[in-house]
Amino acid sequence: MSQQTELNFSVNQQQLVCVASFLAKEGRQAELLAALASLVSDTRREAGCIRYELNISRDEPRRITFVEKFVDLAAFEQHCAKEAIAHYFHHIMPDLVESYHVETYHQVIV
């Protein structure tokens, strides 16, 4: 006899979740962590920011990841256009980051 489980879920098409992961160059982890941490307090004060969380991988300490959530795509785009974010990507990141991956999502509500 097999059991079937009915999954009830919806997808929040309004809010945007971003996972941005950065692998620090060898010996540059502390500098990268400081650079990323400096973005947290101002971003959390942005009107459209719901969550802005900085994490260090347990398996690879050089990997530092943001988990972000914004009220909508427009709020995320405004965040990305901020001078501090642009400065990080264009001037800070090239010296400190070996590789990175940024991906956006919609949350599944179960």
C-alpha positions in Angstrom: 0.0 0.0 0.0 1.6 3.3 -1.0 1.0 6.6 0.6 0.6 9.8 -1.4 1.3 13.1 0.1 -0.5 16.1 -1.3 1.8 19.1 -1.4 0.1 22.4 -1.1 2.3 25.3 -2.0 2.4 28.6 -3.8 5.2 30.8 -5.2 5.6 34.3 -4.0 6.0 36.1 -7.3 6.2 39.5 -5.7 9.2 39.2 -3.3 12.7 38.5 -4.6 15.3 36.4 -2.8 19.0 36.7 -3.8 21.8 34.4 -2.9 25.2 35.9 -3.5 28.2 33.8 -2.8 31.8 34.9 -2.9 35.0 32.8 -2.6 37.8 34.8 -1.1 41.2 34.7 -2.6 43.7 32.7 -0.5 44.6 34.8 2.5 42.0 37.5 1.8 39.0 36.1 3.8 39.2 38.6 6.6 39.3 41.5 4.2 36.4 40.2 2.2 34.4 39.6 5.3 35.0 43.1 6.5 34.1 44.6 3.1 30.9 42.6 2.9 30.0 43.3 6.6 30.3 47.0 5.9 27.3 46.8 3.5 24.9 45.2 6.0 23.7 48.1 8.2 22.8 50.5 5.4 21.2 47.8 3.3 19.0 46.7 6.2 17.7 50.2 6.5 16.6 50.3 2.8 12.9 50.6 2.5 12.5 47.4 0.4 14.9 45.2 2.4 13.3 42.3 4.3 16.4 40.2 5.0 20.1 40.8 4.5 22.1 38.1 6.1 25.9 37.4 5.9 27.1 33.8 6.3 30.4 31.9 6.3 30.4 28.4 4.9 31.1 25.6 7.5 32.8 23.5 4.8 34.8 26.2 3.0 35.7 29.2 5.3 36.7 31.3 2.3 33.1 31.2 1.0 31.0 34.1 2.3 27.4 34.3 1.2 24.6 36.8 1.5 21.0 35.6 1.7 18.9 38.6 0.8 15.1 39.2 0.5 13.5 42.3 -1.0 9.8 43.3 -1.3 10.0 43.2 -5.1 12.3 43.4 -8.1 12.3 47.2 -8.1 13.6 47.3 -4.5 16.3 44.8 -5.4 17.3 46.8 -8.4 17.5 50.0 -6.3 19.7 48.1 -3.9 22.0 46.9 -6.7 22.2 50.5 -8.0 23.4 51.9 -4.7 26.8 53.5 -4.8 28.2 51.2 -2.1 27.2 48.1 -3.9 28.5 49.3 -7.3 31.8 50.3 -5.6 32.1 46.8 -4.0 31.6 45.0 -7.3 33.8 47.3 -9.4 36.6 48.3 -7.0 36.8 45.9 -4.0 35.7 42.5 -5.3 38.3 42.2 -8.0 41.1 42.3 -5.5 39.5 40.0 -2.9 37.4 37.4 -4.7 38.5 34.4 -6.6 35.0 33.5 -7.9 31.4 34.4 -7.2 27.9 33.5 -8.1 24.7 35.6 -7.7 21.3 34.0 -8.3 17.8 35.3 -7.7 14.7 33.3 -6.6 11.1 33.4 -5.7 10.2 31.8 -2.4 8.0 28.7 -2.4 5.4 28.9 0.4 4.5 25.5 1.8 
